[in-house]
Amino acid sequence: MTHAEDIEQIVVAAHALTRIAALETRNEAPAAQWRTLSILQSEGPRRLGELAVMSRVTQPGMTRLVGQLDDAGLISRESDPADSRASVIHITDAGARALAAWRVQLRDALEPHFADLSADDWAALARTAEILAVKTAPRVEVAR
């Protein structure tokens, strides 16, 4: 298998894990909600258009999602100091708590699927997780 195929396999498996966890946790929140809160937590406050690009949703879809997240108290909107016509979206403490709780749900739902792994397999997964954390650390520049 090539390096590119290894990366592809990791991405496909990650998507499968996400689907399994969503089904097992019965969490009905859209994936875009958790993706958006994760982006706000790791990347910091963003304008709506930037957030739409980073979350891979349309701008109208992000407008609806931000409205729902705001109504739920998971984000807040403030005027952009550089452009009073625009808003900057921030994750709230309640949003950070909800995101942390969702991550625990995911962890707990997926852990049994890995119960039969050997110590060597766990070491390999731990190392893979470390590498992925470094390679996916916030550094995304949004094309405008």
DSSP file (Angstrom, degrees, kcal/mol; ACC not computed):
  #  RESIDUE AA STRUCTURE BP1 BP2  ACC     N-H-->O    O-->H-N    N-H-->O    O-->H-N    TCO  KAPPA ALPHA  PHI   PSI    X-CA   Y-CA   Z-CA
    1    1 A M              0   0    0      0, 0.0     2,-0.1     0, 0.0     0, 0.0   0.000 360.0 360.0 360.0 139.4    0.0    0.0    0.0
    2    2 A T     >  -     0   0    0      1,-0.1     4,-2.1     4,-0.0     5,-0.1  -0.349 360.0-109.9 -81.1 166.4    1.3    3.5   -0.8
    3    3 A H  H  > S+     0   0    0      1,-0.2     4,-2.4     2,-0.2     5,-0.2   0.912 121.3  52.9 -60.7 -42.0    1.5    6.4    1.6
    4    4 A A  H  > S+     0   0    0      1,-0.2     4,-2.4     2,-0.2    -1,-0.2   0.895 108.7  49.5 -61.3 -39.8   -1.3    8.1   -0.2
    5    5 A E  H  > S+     0   0    0      2,-0.2     4,-2.4     1,-0.2    -1,-0.2   0.858 108.0  54.1 -68.7 -34.5   -3.5    5.0    0.1
    6    6 A D  H  X S+     0   0    0     -4,-2.1     4,-2.1     2,-0.2    -2,-0.2   0.932 110.1  47.0 -61.5 -45.4   -2.7    4.8    3.9
    7    7 A I  H  X S+     0   0    0     -4,-2.4     4,-2.4     1,-0.2    -2,-0.2   0.924 111.2  51.5 -62.9 -44.4   -3.9    8.3    4.3
    8    8 A E  H  X S+     0   0    0     -4,-2.4     4,-2.6     1,-0.2     5,-0.2   0.915 108.9  51.1 -57.3 -44.0   -7.0    7.6    2.3
    9    9 A Q  H  X S+     0   0    0     -4,-2.4     4,-2.5     1,-0.2    -1,-0.2   0.880 108.8  51.3 -63.9 -38.4   -7.7    4.6    4.5
   10   10 A I  H  X S+     0   0    0     -4,-2.1     4,-2.4     2,-0.2    -1,-0.2   0.932 111.5  47.2 -63.1 -45.5   -7.3    6.7    7.6
   11   11 A V  H  X S+     0   0    0     -4,-2.4     4,-2.1     2,-0.2    -2,-0.2   0.928 113.4  47.4 -63.7 -45.4   -9.8    9.3    6.3
   12   12 A V  H  X S+     0   0    0     -4,-2.6     4,-2.2     1,-0.2    -1,-0.2   0.914 113.3  48.7 -63.0 -42.8  -12.3    6.7    5.2
   13   13 A A  H  X S+     0   0    0     -4,-2.5     4,-2.8    -5,-0.2    -1,-0.2   0.886 108.5  54.1 -65.0 -38.0  -12.0    4.9    8.6
   14   14 A A  H  X S+     0   0    0     -4,-2.4     4,-2.1     2,-0.2    -1,-0.2   0.909 108.9  48.5 -62.6 -41.3  -12.5    8.2   10.5
   15   15 A H  H  X S+     0   0    0     -4,-2.1     4,-2.3     2,-0.2    -1,-0.2   0.916 111.5  50.0 -63.8 -41.9  -15.7    8.9    8.6
   16   16 A A  H  X S+     0   0    0     -4,-2.2     4,-2.7     1,-0.2    -2,-0.2   0.915 109.7  50.9 -62.6 -42.8  -16.9    5.3    9.4
   17   17 A L  H  X S+     0   0    0     -4,-2.8     4,-2.7     1,-0.2    -1,-0.2   0.899 109.0  51.7 -60.8 -40.5  -16.1    5.8   13.1
   18   18 A T  H  X S+     0   0    0     -4,-2.1     4,-2.4     2,-0.2    -1,-0.2   0.916 110.9  47.3 -63.0 -43.2  -18.0    9.1   13.1
   19   19 A R  H  X S+     0   0    0     -4,-2.3     4,-2.3     2,-0.2    -2,-0.2   0.926 112.7  48.9 -64.4 -44.1  -21.1    7.4   11.5
   20   20 A I  H  X S+     0   0    0     -4,-2.7     4,-2.6     1,-0.2     5,-0.2   0.935 112.9  47.6 -60.5 -46.5  -20.9    4.5   14.0
   21   21 A A  H  X S+     0   0    0     -4,-2.7     4,-2.6     1,-0.2     6,-0.3   0.903 110.1  52.1 -63.0 -41.4  -20.6    6.9   17.0
   22   22 A A  H  X>S+     0   0    0     -4,-2.4     4,-1.0    -5,-0.2     5,-0.8   0.910 113.2  45.0 -62.3 -41.5  -23.5    9.0   15.7
   23   23 A L  H  <5S+     0   0    0     -4,-2.3    -2,-0.2     1,-0.2    -1,-0.2   0.916 116.4  44.8 -67.7 -42.7  -25.7    6.0   15.4
   24   24 A E  H  <5S+     0   0    0     -4,-2.6    -2,-0.2     1,-0.2    -1,-0.2   0.824 116.3  44.4 -75.4 -30.7  -24.7    4.5   18.8
   25   25 A T  H  <5S-     0   0    0     -4,-2.6    -1,-0.2    -5,-0.2    -2,-0.2   0.668  95.9-141.6 -83.8 -15.6  -24.9    7.8   20.7
   26   26 A R  T  <5 +     0   0    0     -4,-1.0     2,-0.6    -5,-0.3    -3,-0.2   0.798  38.6 167.0  56.7  29.9  -28.2    8.6   19.0
   27   27 A N      < -     0   0    0     -5,-0.8    -1,-0.2    -6,-0.3    -2,-0.1  -0.664  20.9-168.9 -77.0 118.2  -27.0   12.2   19.0
   28   28 A E        +     0   0    0     -2,-0.6    -1,-0.1    -3,-0.1     3,-0.1   0.468  47.1 114.6 -92.6  -1.9  -29.4   14.0   16.6
   29   29 A A  S    S-     0   0    0      1,-0.1     5,-0.1     2,-0.1    -2,-0.0  -0.440  77.8-102.5 -66.7 140.9  -27.4   17.2   16.3
   30   30 A P    >>  -     0   0    0      0, 0.0     3,-1.3     0, 0.0     4,-1.1  -0.331  21.8-122.4 -65.1 147.2  -26.1   17.7   12.8
   31   31 A A  H 3> S+     0   0    0      1,-0.3     4,-2.6     2,-0.2     5,-0.2   0.845 112.0  64.7 -56.8 -33.6  -22.4   17.0   12.2
   32   32 A A  H 3> S+     0   0    0      1,-0.2     4,-2.5     2,-0.2    -1,-0.3   0.818  96.0  58.1 -61.5 -29.8  -22.0   20.5   11.0
   33   33 A Q  H <> S+     0   0    0     -3,-1.3     4,-2.5     2,-0.2    -1,-0.2   0.957 111.0  39.8 -63.7 -49.5  -22.9   21.8   14.5
   34   34 A W  H  X S+     0   0    0     -4,-1.1     4,-2.4     1,-0.2    -2,-0.2   0.882 115.7  52.0 -69.2 -37.4  -20.0   19.8   16.1
   35   35 A R  H  X S+     0   0    0     -4,-2.6     4,-2.3     2,-0.2    -1,-0.2   0.920 111.8  47.0 -63.0 -43.1  -17.7   20.7   13.3
   36   36 A T  H  X S+     0   0    0     -4,-2.5     4,-2.5     2,-0.2    -2,-0.2   0.921 113.1  47.1 -66.5 -45.2  -18.5   24.4   13.6
   37   37 A L  H  X S+     0   0    0     -4,-2.5     4,-2.3     1,-0.2    -1,-0.2   0.897 111.8  52.0 -63.7 -38.8  -18.1   24.4   17.4
   38   38 A S  H  X S+     0   0    0     -4,-2.4     4,-2.6     2,-0.2     5,-0.3   0.915 110.0  48.8 -62.5 -42.6  -14.8   22.5   17.1
   39   39 A I  H  X>S+     0   0    0     -4,-2.3     4,-3.4     1,-0.2     5,-0.6   0.936 111.6  48.7 -62.7 -46.7  -13.5   25.1   14.6
   40   40 A L  H  X5S+     0   0    0     -4,-2.5     4,-1.1     1,-0.2    51,-0.2   0.880 113.6  47.8 -62.1 -37.3  -14.5   28.0   16.8
   41   41 A Q  H  <5S+     0   0    0     -4,-2.3    -2,-0.2    -5,-0.2    -1,-0.2   0.919 122.9  31.3 -70.0 -43.0  -12.8   26.3   19.8
   42   42 A S  H  <5S+     0   0    0     -4,-2.6    -2,-0.2    -5,-0.2    -3,-0.2   0.837 130.6  32.5 -86.2 -33.1   -9.6   25.5   18.0
   43   43 A E  H  <5S-     0   0    0     -4,-3.4    -3,-0.2    -5,-0.3    -2,-0.2   0.632 103.1-129.7-100.3 -16.7   -9.3   28.4   15.5
   44   44 A G     << -     0   0    0     -4,-1.1    -1,-0.2    -5,-0.6    -2,-0.1  -0.306  54.4 -13.2  92.0 178.2  -11.0   31.1   17.5
   45   45 A P        -     0   0    0      0, 0.0     2,-0.3     0, 0.0    45,-0.2  -0.154  68.0-175.3 -55.8 145.1  -13.7   33.5   16.5
   46   46 A R  E     -A   89   0A   0     43,-1.7    43,-3.4     4,-0.0     2,-0.1  -0.971  27.9-108.8-141.6 153.6  -14.6   33.7   12.8
   47   47 A R  E  >  -A   88   0A   0     -2,-0.3     4,-2.5    41,-0.2     5,-0.2  -0.470  42.1-106.9 -75.3 157.9  -16.9   35.6   10.5
   48   48 A L  H  > S+     0   0    0     39,-0.7     4,-2.4     1,-0.2     5,-0.2   0.890 117.8  50.7 -57.1 -45.9  -19.8   33.7    9.1
   49   49 A G  H  > S+     0   0    0      1,-0.2     4,-2.0     2,-0.2    -1,-0.2   0.908 111.7  47.8 -61.2 -43.1  -18.4   33.4    5.6
   50   50 A E  H  > S+     0   0    0      1,-0.2     4,-2.7     2,-0.2    -1,-0.2   0.920 111.9  50.5 -61.7 -43.7  -15.1   32.0    6.9
   51   51 A L  H  X S+     0   0    0     -4,-2.5     4,-2.4     1,-0.2    -2,-0.2   0.878 107.5  53.6 -64.2 -38.2  -16.9   29.6    9.1
   52   52 A A  H  X>S+     0   0    0     -4,-2.4     5,-2.4    -5,-0.2     4,-0.8   0.929 111.8  45.1 -61.8 -45.3  -19.1   28.4    6.2
   53   53 A V  H ><5S+     0   0    0     -4,-2.0     3,-0.7     1,-0.2    -2,-0.2   0.940 115.3  46.7 -63.9 -46.9  -16.0   27.6    4.2
   54   54 A M  H 3<5S+     0   0    0     -4,-2.7    -1,-0.2     1,-0.2    -2,-0.2   0.833 116.2  44.6 -66.6 -32.2  -14.2   25.9    7.1
   55   55 A S  H 3<5S-     0   0    0     -4,-2.4    -1,-0.2    -5,-0.2    -2,-0.2   0.524 109.2-124.5 -88.1  -6.8  -17.3   23.9    8.0
   56   56 A R  T <<5 +     0   0    0     -4,-0.8     2,-0.3    -3,-0.7    -3,-0.2   0.916  68.9 120.8  62.1  46.3  -17.9   23.0    4.4
   57   57 A V      < -     0   0    0     -5,-2.4    -1,-0.3    -6,-0.1    -2,-0.1  -0.903  68.5 -94.3-129.7 162.7  -21.5   24.3    4.3
   58   58 A T     >  -     0   0    0     -2,-0.3     4,-2.6     1,-0.1     5,-0.2  -0.309  35.4-113.1 -70.0 160.0  -23.2   26.9    2.2
   59   59 A Q  H  > S+     0   0    0      2,-0.2     4,-2.4     1,-0.2     5,-0.2   0.921 119.6  49.0 -63.0 -43.1  -23.4   30.5    3.6
   60   60 A P  H  > S+     0   0    0      0, 0.0     4,-2.1     0, 0.0    -1,-0.2   0.908 111.7  50.6 -61.9 -38.1  -27.2   30.3    3.8
   61   61 A G  H  > S+     0   0    0      1,-0.2     4,-2.5     2,-0.2    -2,-0.2   0.901 110.9  48.0 -63.8 -40.4  -26.8   26.9    5.6
   62   62 A M  H  X S+     0   0    0     -4,-2.6     4,-3.2     2,-0.2     5,-0.3   0.876 107.4  56.3 -67.8 -36.9  -24.3   28.5    8.0
   63   63 A T  H  X S+     0   0    0     -4,-2.4     4,-1.9     2,-0.2    -2,-0.2   0.935 111.2  43.8 -58.8 -45.7  -26.6   31.4    8.6
   64   64 A R  H  X S+     0   0    0     -4,-2.1     4,-2.2     2,-0.2    -2,-0.2   0.933 115.1  48.6 -63.8 -45.9  -29.3   28.9    9.7
   65   65 A L  H  X S+     0   0    0     -4,-2.5     4,-2.9     1,-0.2     5,-0.2   0.915 110.3  50.4 -62.7 -43.7  -26.9   26.9   11.8
   66   66 A V  H  X S+     0   0    0     -4,-3.2     4,-2.6     1,-0.2    -1,-0.2   0.888 109.2  52.7 -62.7 -38.5  -25.5   30.0   13.5
   67   67 A G  H  X S+     0   0    0     -4,-1.9     4,-2.5    -5,-0.3    -1,-0.2   0.916 111.8  45.4 -61.3 -43.0  -29.0   31.1   14.3
   68   68 A Q  H  X S+     0   0    0     -4,-2.2     4,-1.8     2,-0.2    -2,-0.2   0.913 114.1  48.1 -66.4 -43.5  -29.8   27.7   15.9
   69   69 A L  H  <>S+     0   0    0     -4,-2.9     5,-2.7     2,-0.2     6,-0.9   0.874 112.7  49.3 -65.6 -36.7  -26.5   27.7   17.8
   70   70 A D  H ><5S+     0   0    0     -4,-2.6     3,-1.4    -5,-0.2    -2,-0.2   0.929 109.3  51.2 -66.8 -45.9  -27.1   31.2   19.0
   71   71 A D  H 3<5S+     0   0    0     -4,-2.5    -2,-0.2     1,-0.3    -1,-0.2   0.848 111.0  49.6 -59.3 -34.0  -30.7   30.3   20.2
   72   72 A A  T 3<5S-     0   0    0     -4,-1.8    -1,-0.3    -5,-0.1    -2,-0.2   0.512 114.8-118.9 -83.1  -5.3  -29.2   27.4   22.1
   73   73 A G  T < 5S+     0   0    0     -3,-1.4    22,-0.4    -4,-0.3    21,-0.3   0.668  81.2 120.1  78.0  16.8  -26.6   29.6   23.7
   74   74 A L  S   <S+     0   0    0     -5,-2.7    18,-2.2    -6,-0.2     2,-0.3   0.694  77.0  21.1 -88.5 -20.6  -23.7   27.7   22.2
   75   75 A I  E     -B   91   0A   0     -6,-0.9     2,-0.3    16,-0.3    16,-0.2  -0.912  66.9-148.8-136.1 165.7  -22.3   30.6   20.3
   76   76 A S  E     -B   90   0A   0     14,-2.5    14,-2.8    -2,-0.3     2,-0.4  -0.961  10.1-142.1-132.2 156.2  -22.4   34.4   20.5
   77   77 A R  E     +B   89   0A   0     -2,-0.3     2,-0.3    12,-0.2    12,-0.2  -0.956  18.5 178.0-120.4 136.9  -22.2   37.0   17.8
   78   78 A E  E     -B   88   0A   0     10,-2.3    10,-3.4    -2,-0.4     2,-0.1  -0.949  39.1 -92.5-131.1 153.9  -20.5   40.4   18.0
   79   79 A S  E     -B   87   0A   0     -2,-0.3     8,-0.3     8,-0.2     5,-0.2  -0.404  44.0-112.8 -63.1 140.0  -20.1   43.1   15.5
   80   80 A D  E >   -B   83   0A   0      6,-2.7     3,-1.1     3,-0.7     6,-0.2  -0.651  18.3-146.4 -74.8 121.0  -16.8   42.9   13.6
   81   81 A P  T 3  S+     0   0    0      0, 0.0     3,-0.2     0, 0.0    -1,-0.2   0.779 100.0  50.6 -60.7 -24.9  -14.7   45.8   14.7
   82   82 A A  T 3  S+     0   0    0      1,-0.3     2,-0.2     2,-0.0    -2,-0.0   0.678 127.6  18.0 -85.0 -18.4  -13.2   46.0   11.1
   83   83 A D  E X   - B   0  80A   0     -3,-1.1     3,-2.3     3,-0.2    -3,-0.7  -0.748  62.9-161.5-157.2  99.9  -16.6   46.0    9.4
   84   84 A S  E 3  S+     0   0A   0      1,-0.3    -1,-0.1    -3,-0.2    -2,-0.0   0.640  90.4  65.6 -63.8 -13.4  -19.7   46.9   11.4
   85   85 A R  E 3  S+     0   0A   0     -6,-0.1    -1,-0.3    -5,-0.1     2,-0.2   0.700  98.9  64.4 -78.0 -18.2  -22.0   45.2    8.8
   86   86 A A  E <  S-     0   0A   0     -3,-2.3    -6,-2.7    -6,-0.2     2,-0.3  -0.644  73.4-138.1-106.7 160.4  -20.5   41.8    9.6
   87   87 A S  E     - B   0  79A   0     -8,-0.3   -39,-0.7    -2,-0.2     2,-0.5  -0.861   5.3-142.9-114.8 151.7  -20.6   39.6   12.8
   88   88 A V  E     -AB  47  78A   0    -10,-3.4   -10,-2.3    -2,-0.3     2,-0.4  -0.962  20.0-142.2-111.7 131.5  -17.8   37.6   14.4
   89   89 A I  E     -AB  46  77A   0    -43,-3.4   -43,-1.7    -2,-0.5     2,-0.3  -0.804  18.4-174.5-101.3 133.5  -19.0   34.3   15.9
   90   90 A H  E     - B   0  76A   0    -14,-2.8   -14,-2.5    -2,-0.4     2,-0.3  -0.925  27.0-118.8-122.3 146.2  -17.5   33.0   19.2
   91   91 A I  E     - B   0  75A   0     -2,-0.3   -16,-0.3   -16,-0.2     2,-0.1  -0.679  33.6-140.7 -78.0 139.5  -18.1   29.8   21.0
   92   92 A T     >  -     0   0    0    -18,-2.2     4,-2.4    -2,-0.3     5,-0.2  -0.447  25.9-103.1 -92.5 171.5  -19.6   30.3   24.5
   93   93 A D  H  > S+     0   0    0      1,-0.2     4,-2.4     2,-0.2     5,-0.2   0.896 126.5  52.4 -59.7 -39.2  -18.8   28.5   27.7
   94   94 A A  H  > S+     0   0    0    -21,-0.3     4,-2.5     2,-0.2    -1,-0.2   0.886 108.4  50.9 -64.6 -37.6  -22.0   26.5   27.2
   95   95 A G  H  > S+     0   0    0    -22,-0.4     4,-2.4   -21,-0.2    -2,-0.2   0.905 109.9  49.2 -64.5 -42.2  -20.8   25.6   23.6
   96   96 A A  H  X S+     0   0    0     -4,-2.4     4,-2.3     2,-0.2    -2,-0.2   0.891 112.1  48.7 -65.0 -39.4  -17.5   24.4   24.9
   97   97 A R  H  X S+     0   0    0     -4,-2.4     4,-2.4     2,-0.2    -2,-0.2   0.914 111.6  49.1 -66.3 -42.0  -19.2   22.3   27.6
   98   98 A A  H  X S+     0   0    0     -4,-2.5     4,-2.3     2,-0.2    -2,-0.2   0.904 111.9  49.3 -62.9 -41.4  -21.6   20.8   25.0
   99   99 A L  H  X S+     0   0    0     -4,-2.4     4,-2.2     2,-0.2    -2,-0.2   0.914 111.0  49.1 -64.3 -43.4  -18.7   20.0   22.7
  100  100 A A  H  X S+     0   0    0     -4,-2.3     4,-1.8     1,-0.2    -2,-0.2   0.905 111.6  49.6 -63.1 -41.0  -16.7   18.4   25.5
  101  101 A A  H  X S+     0   0    0     -4,-2.4     4,-2.2     1,-0.2    -2,-0.2   0.897 109.8  51.2 -65.2 -40.0  -19.8   16.3   26.4
  102  102 A W  H  X S+     0   0    0     -4,-2.3     4,-2.5     1,-0.2    -1,-0.2   0.903 107.9  52.5 -63.8 -40.7  -20.3   15.2   22.8
  103  103 A R  H  X S+     0   0    0     -4,-2.2     4,-2.6     2,-0.2    -1,-0.2   0.873 108.4  50.4 -64.3 -36.2  -16.6   14.1   22.6
  104  104 A V  H  X S+     0   0    0     -4,-1.8     4,-3.0     2,-0.2     5,-0.2   0.912 108.9  52.4 -65.9 -41.9  -17.1   12.0   25.7
  105  105 A Q  H  X S+     0   0    0     -4,-2.2     4,-2.2     2,-0.2    -2,-0.2   0.929 111.1  47.2 -57.9 -45.0  -20.1   10.4   24.1
  106  106 A L  H  X S+     0   0    0     -4,-2.5     4,-2.2     2,-0.2     5,-0.2   0.947 112.9  48.3 -61.2 -48.8  -18.1    9.6   21.0
  107  107 A R  H  X S+     0   0    0     -4,-2.6     4,-2.2     1,-0.2    -2,-0.2   0.934 113.8  46.1 -57.5 -48.7  -15.2    8.2   23.1
  108  108 A D  H  < S+     0   0    0     -4,-3.0    -1,-0.2     1,-0.2    -2,-0.2   0.843 112.8  50.3 -66.3 -33.8  -17.6    6.0   25.2
  109  109 A A  H  < S+     0   0    0     -4,-2.2     4,-0.2    -5,-0.2    -1,-0.2   0.851 117.5  39.0 -72.0 -33.9  -19.5    4.8   22.1
  110  110 A L  H >< S+     0   0    0     -4,-2.2     3,-1.4    -5,-0.2     4,-0.5   0.754  94.3  81.4 -89.7 -25.2  -16.4    3.8   20.2
  111  111 A E  G >< S+     0   0    0     -4,-2.2     3,-1.9     1,-0.3     4,-0.3   0.868  87.3  56.6 -52.7 -43.9  -14.2    2.4   23.0
  112  112 A P  G >  S+     0   0    0      0, 0.0     3,-1.1     0, 0.0    -1,-0.3   0.803  97.4  64.2 -60.9 -26.1  -16.0   -1.1   23.0
  113  113 A H  G <  S+     0   0    0     -3,-1.4    -2,-0.2     1,-0.2     3,-0.2   0.675 108.4  41.3 -68.6 -15.4  -15.1   -1.5   19.3
  114  114 A F  G X  S+     0   0    0     -3,-1.9     3,-1.9    -4,-0.5    -1,-0.2   0.284  80.4 108.6-113.4   8.1  -11.4   -1.5   20.2
  115  115 A A  T <  S+     0   0    0     -3,-1.1    -1,-0.1     1,-0.3    -2,-0.1   0.751  76.1  55.4 -61.1 -26.0  -11.6   -3.6   23.4
  116  116 A D  T 3  S+     0   0    0     -4,-0.2    -1,-0.3    -3,-0.2     2,-0.1   0.346  80.0 121.9 -92.4   8.3   -9.9   -6.6   21.7
  117  117 A L    <   -     0   0    0     -3,-1.9     2,-0.1     1,-0.1    -3,-0.0  -0.407  60.2-123.8 -73.4 146.7   -6.8   -4.7   20.6
  118  118 A S     >  -     0   0    0     -2,-0.1     4,-2.5     1,-0.1     5,-0.2  -0.325  28.8-103.3 -78.3 167.8   -3.4   -5.9   21.7
  119  119 A A  H  > S+     0   0    0      1,-0.2     4,-2.3     2,-0.2     5,-0.2   0.882 124.5  53.0 -59.4 -38.6   -0.9   -3.6   23.6
  120  120 A D  H  > S+     0   0    0      2,-0.2     4,-2.3     1,-0.2    -1,-0.2   0.906 108.4  49.1 -64.4 -41.3    1.0   -3.3   20.3
  121  121 A D  H  > S+     0   0    0      2,-0.2     4,-2.6     1,-0.2    -2,-0.2   0.907 110.7  50.6 -64.8 -40.7   -2.1   -2.2   18.4
  122  122 A W  H  X S+     0   0    0     -4,-2.5     4,-2.8     2,-0.2    -2,-0.2   0.901 109.5  51.0 -62.6 -40.1   -2.9    0.4   21.2
  123  123 A A  H  X S+     0   0    0     -4,-2.3     4,-2.4     2,-0.2    -1,-0.2   0.907 110.4  49.4 -62.6 -41.5    0.6    1.7   20.9
  124  124 A A  H  X S+     0   0    0     -4,-2.3     4,-2.4     2,-0.2    -2,-0.2   0.915 112.7  47.0 -64.7 -42.6    0.2    2.0   17.1
  125  125 A L  H  X S+     0   0    0     -4,-2.6     4,-2.8     2,-0.2    -2,-0.2   0.906 111.0  51.8 -64.9 -41.1   -3.1    3.8   17.6
  126  126 A A  H  X S+     0   0    0     -4,-2.8     4,-2.0     2,-0.2    -2,-0.2   0.922 112.1  45.8 -61.5 -43.6   -1.6    6.1   20.2
  127  127 A R  H  X S+     0   0    0     -4,-2.4     4,-2.4     2,-0.2    -1,-0.2   0.904 112.3  51.1 -66.4 -41.0    1.2    7.1   17.9
  128  128 A T  H  X S+     0   0    0     -4,-2.4     4,-2.8     1,-0.2     5,-0.2   0.916 109.2  51.2 -61.7 -43.2   -1.2    7.6   15.0
  129  129 A A  H  X S+     0   0    0     -4,-2.8     4,-2.3     1,-0.2    -1,-0.2   0.900 109.6  50.3 -61.4 -40.9   -3.3    9.9   17.1
  130  130 A E  H  X S+     0   0    0     -4,-2.0     4,-2.0     2,-0.2    -2,-0.2   0.935 112.1  47.0 -61.9 -46.5   -0.2   11.9   18.1
  131  131 A I  H  X S+     0   0    0     -4,-2.4     4,-2.6     1,-0.2    -2,-0.2   0.931 113.2  48.2 -62.1 -46.5    0.8   12.3   14.5
  132  132 A L  H  X S+     0   0    0     -4,-2.8     4,-1.8     1,-0.2    -1,-0.2   0.877 108.4  54.8 -63.9 -37.3   -2.7   13.2   13.3
  133  133 A A  H  < S+     0   0    0     -4,-2.3     4,-0.3    -5,-0.2    -1,-0.2   0.909 112.0  43.9 -62.3 -41.3   -3.0   15.8   16.1
  134  134 A V  H >< S+     0   0    0     -4,-2.0     3,-1.0     1,-0.2    -2,-0.2   0.931 115.2  47.9 -68.1 -45.1    0.2   17.5   15.0
  135  135 A K  H 3< S+     0   0    0     -4,-2.6    -2,-0.2     1,-0.2    -1,-0.2   0.716 117.2  41.9 -71.5 -20.7   -0.7   17.4   11.3
  136  136 A T  T 3< S+     0   0    0     -4,-1.8    -1,-0.2    -5,-0.2    -2,-0.2   0.279  82.0 132.3-109.6  10.4   -4.2   18.7   11.9
  137  137 A A  S <  S-     0   0    0     -3,-1.0    -3,-0.1    -4,-0.3   -95,-0.0  -0.261  76.5 -74.0 -59.3 150.0   -3.3   21.4   14.4
  138  138 A P  S    S+     0   0    0      0, 0.0    -1,-0.2     0, 0.0    -2,-0.0  -0.211  86.1 117.7 -51.6 123.5   -4.9   24.8   13.6
  139  139 A R        +     0   0    0     -3,-0.2     2,-0.3     2,-0.0    -2,-0.1   0.193  32.9 139.9-167.2  14.4   -3.1   26.4   10.7
  140  140 A V        -     0   0    0     -4,-0.1     2,-0.5     1,-0.0   -86,-0.0  -0.529  34.4-160.2 -77.3 128.1   -5.8   26.7    8.1
  141  141 A E        -     0   0    0     -2,-0.3     2,-0.5     0, 0.0    -1,-0.0  -0.932  18.2-134.1-102.6 131.5   -6.0   29.9    6.1
  142  142 A V        -     0   0    0     -2,-0.5     2,-0.2     2,-0.0   -92,-0.1  -0.744  13.9-130.8 -90.9 126.4   -9.3   30.4    4.4
  143  143 A A              0   0    0     -2,-0.5   -90,-0.1     1,-0.1    -1,-0.0  -0.544 360.0 360.0 -71.4 136.6   -9.3   31.4    0.8
  144  144 A R              0   0    0     -2,-0.2    -1,-0.1     0, 0.0    -2,-0.0   0.400 360.0 360.0-112.0 360.0  -11.5   34.4    0.2
